[in-house]
Structure formats: C-alpha cells, structure tokens
Amino acid sequence: GTALGPALSIGLGMSKDDNAEIILCTDGAACNGIGRMNNSNTDMFYTNCARYARKRGVKVSLIGLESRSSNMGISTLGEMSTTTGGSVTTVIPLELQRSMRQFLDKKTVASEVITTVLWPKNIGPRVNGSIQNDKVSIVEYGNAPPELDMCFDFGLNKRGRRNLDKGRLKLDDLWFQVQVEYRKKNGEKVLRVESKRVKTTKKLSRAKRNTDVAVVTLCAIHNAAKFGGNREYKMGRDEIFSTQRYLDSMNITGPQIEEYDIFVEKCSLLDSALQACEKSGRMDDVNARTIYQMKNYLFNDCVVGERKNIANRKGHIGEIK
C-alpha cells in the first residue's frame, strides 16, 4: 500500500532548514497509515501539514506517476501544494527524471510572503463574485518560486455605488499601493512598497481599446481555477464565459490576437475540466491536475513576442533583491 501521510510527516520532521522542499512522488492514493484517503480526518491532516510547512518555509510538491488505474487523490493533495508554494504535475514513468530536474530548478527565492493591497476610496476587492467594502486585502502566499503572478479584481464598493447614484463620484484617476513582505534566503526580513496612479475613463470604447488581453486572460484563469479548487465549478465556468463575452466585444488587433488565442486555448481546457467536475459532482485526478496547474499560471505564458520576459529564460533567473 501507499503510506503517503507517514512519509510526509517524516519529511517535515527531517526538514531542519527553512526553504527546504519535499517532493511527494506516488503512483496511487494514500491507503495506509495517517492521511489515508476516504477517512474523515484526511482533509484536516493535510491542511495541518500545509500550515506547518508554510510556517517553516517548506515547499511541498506532488509528482504523480500515471497509469491506467492510478488515482492519487490530487484534489486533496493539490491544495497542500498550492498553500506551500509547491506545484502539481503528473508524468509517465519514463519522464520522471526530467520532471525531477524541473522541480529542482525551481528554487524558492523567498518565504513568508505576504501581499497587502490598499484600496482607493470608493473601491473594493471582488471576492467570490461580489465587491466587498474592505479597505485592505491581505494574501499570505508562503514560499515564492522564481516566477509568481497574483491577480486582484476590484470595482465600486457600496459607498462608491451610492456616490455614483448621487452624481458625486469622481474617479479621474486612482492611486493603488501594494506592499510585499517576505523573508530572504539569508533570513533578512524585507518590505517592498509600490504605489501607482492609474487613469480611468467613463467611455467603454476607450476602456476596451486600452484593455490588456494578457492581463485579463491571466485573471480569468486564476479566478476560474480558484473557484474550481473550492468546488464551485459553475462559478468558475461563469468567470470564463463572462470574460470571453467581454473579449469578444473588443476589436482585438495586432499581437493581442495571438494573446486572445492563448485565452481560448487555456480557458477551453480549464472549462472542460470544470464542466466534467460539475457533471460528476466530484474532482478526479485528471481534472484536479488541470485546475491546480492553472491556479499557478504565469503572465509570461499569456503574452507573445517582445512582451515575454527574456530574463526568466533558463540560466537567467535571479533572486529577489
């Protein structure tokens, strides 16, 4: 049998140094010992392991070996990898060596990563499809790989809509501030603060003309995958559908046509996974892999041509300064 839980516990106990990484490699679901699947305490066990690992700065990744009868419980283990900054992939046995090299190349560059967004007056974050009145959004990511992209949706909050109805809303521009707190590999604690002024417009045609297709694509993928990870499959599909309706209403030209093709390709794949989960009422390994991989999709994979970040090619990955 597969004693995945005990192996994970031993790995966490052996990881004496921060910034360590545990790679779980399995060809089947955990069925022996603590953490075995289909047990009432399984989810809590892996949730507690994820919290402990993130607090220690330990990244947990999962490699599943594909076979005709394999069922590895990715829907349960995937959330643990996401929480700790790890990744989820499945490979055929002959590709295991190459996959291990790829995992080892993705070094953790920072731990205890916390991102804070300060929202402008009348603006609030969109959470689960609705605009909140929060003045601050805080996301604890844990361990950061060399490449990491985060998306935040926002809109008029309750106060903003009230001012809009009374004709008192003035949004010629908005000021945003993002604070990123993290610990470097040498133990040094760092706080980076970025403030930016963003111009706004009341003209829909101008807004569409200045829409960045790659940013919209990445945001849709992240949001839909997050809904999927929370078992809210219909909301994930609605996210994709509404984004496609908006992009289809634009007069997309030039390089953004290719970026729109990326949206269609990736969101079609994600939508198929969400649809399958919605119909069956459960998340199998194949669809879980798609959903959890999309949760960590990168902006660099949404752009084409000169917009791609050449610095992130092999051999040019740098450390957070």
N, C-alpha and C positions, 0 to 999 in steps of 0.2 A: 504494500500500500504506500501511499504518498503522505509522509509526515511533514507537510509544509509548515504548519504552525510551530512545531518544536524547532525546526530548522531556522525559522525566522527569529524565534526567541533566542536561540544560541547566537545567531549572527548579531543581534542587537546587544547581547551581553559581551560579545568579543570586540565590538567596535568601540575601543577605548578612546580613540581620537575623534574629534569633530571633523566634519567634512568627509567622513567615510561613506562608502556606498555598499549596499547589499544588493546583489543581483540574484533574484529567485528564478531558477530555471526548472521547469516542470513539464511533464507530458500528460498530466492528469490532475484532477481536482484533489484537494486535500481530503483524505478519508481516514487518517489515523491521528490520534492524539488531539491536543488542544488546537482549535482553529479548523477542525474538520467541517466540511460543508454540510448544509442541511441540519445544522444544530442551532438551537435557539440563541446561543451565545456567540455565534460565529461573527456576525457583523460588529458586535461590541469589541470582540477580541482584536480584530484587525483595525478598528478605529482607534483603540487604545495604543496599539503598536505604532500606528501612523503618528499620533500625537507625541509619543515618546521619541520617535525617530526625528521628527521635525524639531522638537525642542533641543535635541542633541546635535542637530545639524547633519543627520544621517539621511542619505537618499536611498529609497527602496525602489528598484526597478524590477520589471517582470518580463521574462522571456518564456513564451510558451512554445513547446515543440508540437507542430501539427501532426495529426494522424487521423485516420478515418473515424476513430471512436473517441477522440480526445474531447474532454470537457473540463476545462481548467478553472472555471469559476472566475473568469476575468471581470464579470460585472461586480464582484465583491472585492477582488484584489486590486482592480484598476483604480478605485477611489483612494486606496492607500498610496499608490504610486503618485497620483496627482497631488495628494496632500503633502508629500515629502519632496516634490520636485523631480521625481523619477519619471520613467516612461514605460509604456506598454507596447510590446510587439510580439508577434507570433511568426515563427520561421519553420521551414522544413529542416530536418536534422542536418542535411548537408551544408546548410548556410549558417550553422551555429557559430563556427569560428569567426566568420566575417561579422556577424551580429555582435559578438563579444567585443571585437575590436572597436566597433562603432560606439558601444556603450562606454568603453574605457576612454575613448577620445573626448567624450562629453564630460569634462571635469566640472565640478561645482566651483564657481568663481566667487560666490558669496552665500552666507547663511543668515538665518533670522531676518529674512527680507520682509519688510512691512511697507506697503504703499498707502499713502494718505492723500486724498483729493479734497481740496477745499472748494466748495461750490459757490458761484456768484449769487448775489441777491436775486430772488425770483426763480432760481434754477435748482433742480434737484435730480438725483440719480434715478434711473429706471431700474426697478428691481421686480423680477417676475412679471414683467409686462406693464407695470404701473409706476407712475412718477411719485417718488417719495418726497417728504419735506425735510429730509436730513440735510444738514449743512456740511457734513463731512462724511466721506466714505473711506473705510479702512479695510484693506485686504492684506491678510497675513499669508505670504506665499511660502515662506520657509527657505528652502535651498534653491538657488538660482543657477541654471546652466549658463553656458556662454551666450546663448541666444534665448531671449524671453520677451514675449509681447503680451501686454494686457490691454483690454478694451473696457471702456466705460461709456454707457449710454446715459443721456440726460435729456431733460425737457423742462417745460414750465411746471413749477410746482403749484400747490393750491393757491399760495399768495400771488404767484405770477399770473395765473389764470384770472384771479379776481381783479388784479390791476389791469389786465388786458380787457376784460369786460367793461371796466370803468374808463377806459381810454387813458390810463395813467402809466402804461408800461412803456419804458424807453430802453431799448436794447440795441443801441448803435454798435456797441462792442461789449465783449465780456472778458473779464480777467479770471484766469484759472491759475491755481497753484497746486503743484504736485510735489509731495515730499516722499523721498525714498530712504528708508533707514535700513542699514544692513551691517553685517559683520564680515570684514575681510578675512582671508585665509590666515593672516598673521595675528588674528584676534582683535584687530583695531575696529572700533565701532565708528561708523560713518553716517552722516545725514546729508543728503543732497536735496536741494530745494530748487525747483524750476517754476518760474512764473511766466505766463504768456498771455498776450492780448489777442483775442480772436474777433475779427469783424463779423457782423451779422447783416442779414438782409431780409426785407419783408417780401421780396419778389421771388416766387417759386422758380421762375425760369432761370434767374441768376444763381439760385442755390443749386439747381440741377447742373448748371453749366460748370460750377466750381466743385462739384462732388468728386471726391477721390474714390474711384471704384474699388481699388485695392483695400482701402481702409474699411469701406462698407462691407466688402466681402469677408475680411477677417473678423469683423464684429459679428456678422451674421453666423459665421461658422462657430465662433466661440460661444455665442449665446445659445444657438440651437443644440450644440453638444452639451452645454451645461444643463439645459432642460432635459436632455436625454439621460444624462448621468443621474438626475433627480427623479427619473421615471416619469417625467412629464412630456411624453412623446408627442402629443398633439400640439402642445405649446411650442415645442421645438420645430415641428413642421410648419406651424403658422409663422414662426420667425423667418424661415426660409422663404415661404410664399410671399409674405409682405415685402421682404427685401427685393425679391425678384420683380414684383409688380412695380416698385419704385425705380429699379434699374431699367426695366423695360420702357418706362415712360421717358427716359432720358434720350437725348440724341448723342449717343456714345460714338466718338470718333478716335482715330489715331491709335496709339498704343493701348488705350483703355479698352479697345475692343478685345484685345488678347487677354486683358485682365478680367473682362466680363466672361470670357470663355473659361477662365480658371474658376470663377464663381459657379458657373453652370456645371462644370465637371465635378468639383468637390462637393457642392451642395446637393447634386443629384445622388452622389454616393452616400452622403450623410442622410438625406431624406429617405433613401431606400432602407437604410438601417433603422431609422426611426419608425417608418411605416411597418416594417416587419415586427418590431417590438410592440407597436400599438395593436397590431392584429393578433399576435400571440399572447399578449399580456405579460411577456417575460423577455429578458435580455439574454440571448445565448452568447457564446464566446465570439462568434464571427462578428456580430453586430456590436458587441461590447468593445471589441478591439477598434472598430471604426470610430465609435463615439469617443472613446478615451484618447485616441490619437488626434482627433480633431480638436479636442479641448486645448491642446498644446500647439496648434497650427501656428506657423510663423508668418509675419508680414512679408519677409523676404521671399516666401513661396507664393505670394499673391501678386507680385509685381513682375514686370518684364523689362528687358532692355537695360538702359543705363540706370534705372532706378534700383536695380539689385545691388545689395551691399557687398562689394567686392572684398572688403576686409574680412568677411566671415568665411571666405573660402579656406580650404584645408591649409593649415600652416600659418594662418594669419589671424587666428582667434586670440584676442587679448583679454587681459584680466581687467575687472572693474577697477578704475583708479580712484 
